[in-house]
Amino acid sequence: MRERGYTYVSITIAISVATLLMIAFVSGASKDSRIDMLDRTHLVVSRLNSAVSLYYDARCKAGAVIAPTISDLVDEQLIESVELLSLPAGGEWSEISILNSGTPRARFKYTVKFLSSGDAKVAAGGKLNTNVVGHFATWIMQSHSANPNSLSEGDEYLRAFRESTSNGCN
């Protein structure tokens, strides 16, 4: 006579298959969410660029401008909090600098260190203004400001030595 129900072996096989499917699903989902988070890095860099543009505009007529830290931007209320500039997926700010770029607008450089070179490439997203070297991705962005009081350091030096007729910042 044949018994009804499942055997221990059939239950073990079913649980093993279900576990493998769950692992595959979860690892695939976490990979997709990590890529999505890294893709958002450009938005965080754009947010930082807006704050640095405002910081620069407030100082450009006083001479050479020292690059701000994130704390400087928060202290001056150009960014509400440090969390707004938190980088996804383990990235950390390595450098913020103001380039001596000449006209028409100031340009800023932002370098981020990632956990891997693959993360840096995903975060850079093949954008033309981004360079990737190893674990580092660097964005070079123009000032967002349309303020006529914004001037690049190159123009500041020319104006200081009276070799330029420029009156304002670009």
Protein Blocks (a to p, Z undefined) as FASTA:
>chain_A
ZZedjdfklmmmmmmmmmmmmmmmmmmmmmmmmmmmmmmmmmmmmmmmmmmmmmmmmmmm
noccddddfklmmmnopafbfklmcceehiacfbdcdddebjfbdcdddddddfbfklmm
mmnnopakbccehjbccdddddfbfbfkbccfklmmmmmnopafbfbdZZ
